[in-house]
Amino acid sequence: MRNAAPAFILVLLLGLAALVFFVLPRGSEYDRSPLGNKGLEVWLQAKGIAVVRSDAHVARSRSDVSLRILPLPISQSEAAAPRAGGESNAGGLEASGLEDWIYEADSYELPTLIIMPKWRGSVSKDGIARQSDLVDLSDLHGELGKIELSDLRLGRHGPGFEDAQSGLAPAQSTRIALYQAQTFVRSSLPGGCKELAGMPSGALIVACDDHPDVYLLSDPDLLNNHGMALADNASFAVSLVTLLRGADETRPIYLDTAGEPLDREKPVDEGKSYERSATDLKRFFAYPLSVIWGTLLVVAAICFWRGAYRFGPPLSDTSGNIELSKTAAIDATARLLRLSGNDGRMAGQFVLHVLADKAQLLFGSGAGNQAGIARLFQRLARQDKAGAQALHAAAEALIERGHVMTRSDLHRNLETFRKMLGSFELGSR
């Protein structure tokens, strides 16, 4: 039980670490997947085009950006593609605020590229693009109906790759390629809508007069991590961004994966107007800080328990009492033998105790018996066999026949025992 607490703490910390790294959602994983847009950001920055991403902690205004790119999010109940912050809704298309995006683009005169979805989130999870992983076209047509483009239809033209020479200007032509190409059906283009770029199978980018600052991209593979590596799609992406925001524009483009409303005016410097209040303290206990505080509390409780718990009161050192009791017993026995006039028996007891004491000195506290005394004589015999035999004979005579010896014989044998024992190096207590 005493050794279980450190192991329990270690298992708890490892479990929390595994929860953070493997269970909790992280938006960066999706952003770097084949369906994400990290490649577009890196490529545009390499070409000298600044890119800013949506951030829940940073407010953006219309005047900060030159072009807004909005991937229309799609999530499925079985494998949702997370949005910024790891949030996703189950089932069908999300309530993405498409109408709000169109309204902002029109009122702010902000060029906005809306990318229609094509793949379910399961593609990012499994790494395999199957026919069953394509988003249902009826869901996409329902979204187009929200912005009064219900006549605009999307089409797909069978499995496999399709490539074509396409340009955003008459004198410009770039080879683009798409897998399972998804395009707008040209015959369904409403009046006032025109095609900016396309393939033989249909239109890729459409703009309408009713919303002059809104551009619809039919296939997300043209700008995602997977599609940017095909043909000259990367060069086409640079040309597209330059056309939509203007060749002389220097403000960054806004890669918006959250779809939060923009501020009409540039935000006031928060460093000058921000005031702290007691409610700010709640942020220190919000997730995931709540997990950290909980872990510290558990560790502190275990440490307190380990420090306060004892297996009874501490034991005092009683070895001195044992020695005193032993000496008192020997003295009492000697006095009784002396009073009874039996000095020989007292001498035998003395010799036996001396031998037992020497055996304990050499072999430990459990050797003060006949077996220990036998081991003592075996050890002495390895030093001096003859001396050990003489010592054994004197000791045996005193122990077994000391009570029948005369006073002179008793004295002589005791002197022999003392001299022979002193000839061996045994140490002392």
C-alpha positions in Angstrom: 0.0 0.0 0.0 2.9 2.4 0.8 4.4 1.8 -2.7 1.1 2.1 -4.5 0.7 5.9 -4.2 3.6 6.9 -6.5 2.5 4.4 -9.1 -1.1 5.7 -8.9 0.1 9.3 -9.4 2.3 8.3 -12.4 -0.6 6.4 -14.0 -2.9 9.4 -13.4 -0.5 11.9 -15.0 0.1 9.6 -18.0 -3.6 9.2 -18.5 -4.2 12.9 -18.5 -1.3 13.4 -20.9 -2.8 10.8 -23.2 -6.2 12.5 -22.9 -4.8 15.8 -24.0 -2.7 14.5 -26.9 -4.9 11.7 -28.3 -8.5 12.3 -27.3 -9.1 16.0 -27.2 -9.8 17.5 -30.6 -7.1 19.7 -32.2 -7.9 21.9 -35.1 -4.3 21.8 -36.5 -4.6 18.1 -37.3 -7.5 18.7 -39.7 -5.8 21.8 -41.1 -2.8 19.7 -42.2 -4.9 16.8 -43.5 -5.6 16.4 -47.3 -8.8 18.4 -46.8 -7.2 21.3 -44.9 -5.8 24.6 -46.2 -2.4 24.8 -44.5 -0.7 24.3 -47.8 -2.5 27.3 -49.4 -1.4 29.5 -46.5 2.2 28.5 -46.8 2.3 28.7 -50.6 0.7 32.2 -50.7 3.1 33.5 -48.1 6.0 32.1 -50.1 4.8 34.1 -53.1 4.7 37.3 -51.0 1.0 37.3 -50.2 0.3 37.8 -46.5 -2.3 35.5 -45.0 -4.1 35.7 -41.6 -6.2 33.0 -40.2 -9.4 33.2 -38.1 -8.8 33.3 -34.4 -11.5 33.4 -31.7 -9.3 35.8 -29.6 -8.6 38.3 -32.4 -11.3 40.6 -33.8 -11.0 41.3 -37.6 -12.5 44.3 -39.4 -13.2 44.8 -43.1 -10.3 47.3 -43.4 -7.8 44.8 -42.2 -8.1 42.4 -45.1 -8.2 42.5 -48.9 -9.9 39.1 -49.6 -11.9 36.7 -47.5 -11.8 33.0 -48.2 -14.5 31.0 -46.6 -14.7 27.1 -46.9 -18.3 26.2 -46.5 -18.1 23.7 -43.6 -19.6 20.2 -43.8 -19.8 17.8 -40.9 -21.2 14.3 -40.6 -22.4 12.5 -37.5 -20.1 9.5 -38.1 -16.9 11.5 -38.7 -17.1 15.3 -38.5 -14.4 17.5 -39.9 -13.6 19.9 -37.1 -13.8 23.6 -37.5 -11.6 26.1 -35.8 -11.4 25.3 -32.1 -12.4 21.7 -32.7 -16.1 22.3 -32.8 -18.5 20.5 -35.2 -22.2 19.7 -35.4 -23.7 16.4 -36.1 -25.6 15.6 -39.4 -25.8 17.3 -42.8 -24.5 20.8 -43.5 -23.8 23.0 -40.6 -25.8 26.2 -39.9 -22.8 28.0 -41.5 -24.3 31.5 -41.8 -24.0 31.5 -45.6 -26.6 34.3 -45.9 -24.7 36.4 -43.3 -21.5 36.0 -45.3 -23.2 37.2 -48.5 -24.7 40.2 -46.6 -21.2 41.1 -45.2 -19.6 40.8 -48.6 -22.2 43.1 -50.2 -22.4 45.7 -47.4 -18.6 45.9 -46.8 -17.7 45.6 -50.5 -15.3 42.8 -49.4 -14.3 40.3 -52.1 -15.3 36.9 -50.7 -14.5 33.5 -52.1 -16.9 30.8 -50.9 -15.7 27.3 -51.4 -18.3 24.6 -51.8 -17.6 21.3 -49.9 -17.2 18.0 -51.7 -15.9 15.4 -49.2 -17.1 14.2 -45.9 -14.9 14.5 -42.8 -14.3 10.7 -42.9 -11.8 11.2 -45.7 -9.6 13.1 -43.3 -9.9 10.4 -40.7 -9.5 7.3 -42.9 -7.1 8.8 -45.6 -9.2 7.2 -48.4 -11.5 9.0 -50.8 -14.4 6.7 -51.7 -17.4 7.3 -53.8 -19.5 7.0 -50.6 -17.5 9.8 -49.0 -18.8 12.5 -51.4 -21.3 15.0 -50.0 -24.8 14.6 -51.2 -25.5 17.1 -54.0 -29.0 17.7 -52.7 -27.5 19.2 -49.5 -25.3 21.6 -51.5 -28.3 22.6 -53.7 -30.2 23.4 -50.5 -27.4 25.8 -49.4 -27.4 27.5 -52.8 -31.2 28.0 -52.4 -30.5 30.1 -49.3 -28.8 32.8 -51.4 -31.4 32.8 -54.2 -29.3 30.6 -56.5 -31.6 27.6 -56.4 -31.4 27.1 -60.2 -27.6 26.8 -60.0 -26.7 23.1 -60.1 -23.6 21.1 -59.3 -22.5 18.1 -61.1 -19.9 15.3 -60.9 -18.5 13.5 -63.8 -17.5 10.0 -62.7 -14.4 8.7 -60.8 -10.9 9.5 -62.0 -8.8 12.5 -62.7 -9.8 15.3 -65.1 -7.3 17.9 -66.3 -7.7 20.9 -68.6 -6.1 24.2 -69.6 -7.9 27.0 -67.8 -7.2 30.6 -67.4 -8.6 33.6 -65.5 -7.6 35.9 -68.4 -7.8 35.5 -72.1 -4.0 35.5 -72.5 -3.4 33.3 -69.4 -3.7 29.5 -69.4 -2.8 27.1 -66.6 -3.1 23.3 -66.5 -5.3 22.3 -63.6 -6.3 18.8 -62.5 -9.0 17.5 -60.1 -10.0 14.1 -58.8 -13.8 13.4 -59.0 -14.2 16.9 -60.4 -17.2 18.8 -59.1 -18.3 21.7 -61.3 -21.3 24.0 -61.8 -23.5 22.9 -64.7 -23.2 25.6 -67.3 -26.8 25.3 -68.5 -28.0 26.0 -65.0 -26.2 29.4 -64.6 -28.8 32.0 -63.8 -29.1 35.2 -65.7 -26.5 37.7 -64.5 -24.0 35.0 -63.5 -20.8 34.4 -65.4 -18.1 31.8 -65.4 -14.6 33.0 -64.5 -12.8 29.7 -64.9 -13.8 26.2 -65.7 -13.1 22.8 -67.3 -14.8 21.0 -70.2 -17.2 19.3 -67.7 -18.4 22.6 -66.2 -17.7 25.9 -64.5 -15.4 26.1 -61.5 -15.7 29.7 -60.4 -18.9 31.7 -60.8 -19.7 35.3 -60.1 -23.2 36.9 -60.2 -24.3 40.5 -60.7 -26.6 40.4 -57.7 -23.7 39.9 -55.4 -20.7 41.4 -57.3 -18.2 40.8 -54.4 -19.1 37.1 -54.0 -17.4 34.3 -55.9 -18.3 30.7 -55.7 -15.7 27.9 -56.1 -17.4 24.6 -57.0 -14.5 22.2 -56.0 -12.5 22.6 -52.8 -9.7 20.3 -54.2 -8.5 23.2 -56.2 -7.2 25.0 -53.0 -6.8 22.3 -50.4 -3.7 20.4 -49.4 -4.5 17.5 -51.7 -5.3 19.5 -54.8 -2.4 22.0 -54.5 0.0 19.3 -55.3 -1.7 18.3 -58.6 -0.7 19.8 -62.0 -0.3 23.6 -61.8 -3.1 24.1 -59.3 -0.7 26.0 -57.0 0.0 28.5 -59.7 -3.7 28.8 -60.5 -4.4 29.5 -56.8 -1.9 32.5 -56.8 -3.5 33.9 -60.0 -7.0 33.5 -58.5 -6.1 35.3 -55.3 -4.4 38.1 -57.2 -7.4 38.6 -59.5 -10.0 38.6 -56.8 -8.3 41.0 -54.4 -6.5 43.2 -57.0 -3.0 43.3 -58.3 -2.0 46.4 -56.3 -3.5 45.2 -53.0 -1.0 44.7 -50.1 -3.4 43.9 -47.3 -3.4 40.2 -46.2 -6.1 37.8 -47.3 -8.3 36.3 -44.6 -8.5 32.5 -44.5 -11.6 32.2 -42.4 -12.4 28.7 -41.0 -14.7 30.0 -38.3 -17.2 32.1 -40.2 -17.6 34.7 -37.4 -18.9 38.1 -38.3 -16.4 40.8 -39.1 -16.3 44.2 -37.4 -17.4 47.1 -39.5 -14.8 49.4 -38.0 -11.2 48.6 -37.0 -11.2 47.4 -33.3 -10.0 49.9 -30.7 -6.7 49.1 -29.1 -7.8 46.8 -26.3 -4.6 47.5 -24.4 -5.8 51.0 -23.6 -9.5 50.4 -22.9 -9.5 46.9 -21.3 -10.4 46.7 -17.6 -10.1 43.6 -15.5 -13.0 42.5 -13.3 -13.7 39.7 -10.9 -15.3 37.6 -13.7 -11.9 37.4 -15.4 -10.9 35.0 -12.5 -13.2 32.4 -14.0 -10.9 32.0 -17.0 -8.3 30.4 -14.7 -10.7 27.5 -14.0 -12.1 27.1 -17.6 -11.2 24.0 -19.6 -8.4 22.9 -20.1 -7.1 24.7 -17.0 -9.7 22.9 -14.9 -8.0 19.6 -15.7 -4.7 21.0 -14.5 -6.2 22.3 -11.3 -7.9 19.0 -10.7 -4.7 17.1 -11.2 -2.8 19.4 -8.7 -5.6 18.9 -6.2 -5.4 15.1 -6.4 -1.7 15.1 -6.1 -1.8 17.5 -3.1 -4.4 15.3 -1.4 -2.3 12.2 -1.9 0.8 13.9 -0.6 -1.1 15.2 2.4 -2.5 11.7 3.1 1.0 10.1 2.8 2.4 12.7 5.2 -0.3 12.4 7.8 -0.8 8.6 7.7 1.2 6.5 10.1 1.3 2.8 11.0 0.9 3.5 14.7 3.1 5.6 17.0 6.9 5.4 16.5 8.6 2.6 18.4 11.3 3.6 21.0 14.7 1.9 21.1 14.4 -0.9 23.8 17.8 -2.7 23.1 19.3 -1.2 26.2 16.4 -2.6 28.3 17.0 -6.0 26.9 20.7 -5.9 27.8 19.9 -4.7 31.3 17.3 -7.5 31.8 19.8 -10.1 30.6 22.6 -8.8 33.0 20.1 -8.8 35.9 19.1 -12.4 35.2 22.7 -13.5 35.1 23.5 -11.8 38.4 20.5 -13.2 40.1 21.3 -16.7 38.9 25.0 -16.4 40.1 23.9 -15.1 43.5 21.5 -18.0 44.0 24.2 -20.5 43.0 26.8 -18.8 45.3 24.4 -18.9 48.3 23.7 -22.5 47.7 27.4 -23.3 47.8 27.4 -24.7 44.2 30.2 -22.7 42.7 30.8 -25.5 40.1 27.4 -25.2 38.5 27.8 -21.4 38.5 31.1 -21.8 36.6 29.5 -24.1 34.1 26.7 -21.5 33.5 29.4 -18.8 33.1 31.3 -20.8 30.5 28.1 -21.6 28.5 27.1 -17.9 28.5 30.6 -16.8 27.4 30.5 -19.2 24.5 27.0 -18.2 23.5 28.0 -14.6 23.6 31.0 -15.2 21.3 28.8 -17.1 18.9 26.3 -14.2 18.7 29.2 -11.8 18.2 30.4 -13.8 15.1 27.1 -15.1 13.6 24.4 -12.8 14.8 21.7 -12.6 17.5 20.1 -15.9 16.6 23.3 -18.0 17.1 23.3 -18.0 21.0 22.4 -21.8 21.2 24.1 -25.2 20.9 24.2 -25.0 17.1 25.8 -21.6 17.2 28.4 -22.8 19.8 29.2 -25.8 17.5 29.8 -23.4 14.6 32.0 -21.4 16.8 34.3 -24.3 17.6 34.4 -25.3 13.8 35.6 -21.8 13.0 38.2 -21.9 15.8 39.4 -25.2 14.5 40.2 -23.6 11.1 42.5 -21.2 12.9 44.2 -23.7 15.4 42.9 -27.2 15.5 44.8 -28.3 18.6 43.9 -25.1 20.5 40.3 -25.4 19.5 40.2 -29.1 20.8 41.8 -28.0 24.1 39.3 -25.2 24.5 36.4 -27.5 23.7 37.6 -30.1 26.3 38.0 -27.5 29.0 34.6 -25.9 28.3 32.9 -29.3 28.1 34.5 -30.4 31.5 33.3 -27.2 33.2 29.8 -27.4 31.8 29.1 -31.1 32.3 31.3 -31.8 35.5 31.9 -28.5 37.1 29.4 -29.2 39.9 31.4 -32.3 41.0 34.9 -30.8 40.7 37.0 -29.8 43.7 37.8 -26.1 44.2 41.4 -26.6 42.9 40.2 -28.5 39.8 37.5 -25.9 39.1 40.1 -23.1 39.4 42.6 -24.9 37.1 40.0 -25.6 34.4 38.7 -22.1 34.5 42.2 -20.7 34.1 42.8 -23.1 31.1 39.5 -22.0 29.5 40.4 -18.3 30.0 43.9 -18.7 28.4 42.8 -20.8 25.5 39.9 -18.5 24.7 42.2 -15.5 24.9 44.5 -17.1 22.3 41.9 -16.7 19.6 41.0 -13.4 17.9 37.3 -13.1 18.3 36.7 -9.4 18.8 34.7 -7.9 21.6 31.3 -6.4 22.1 
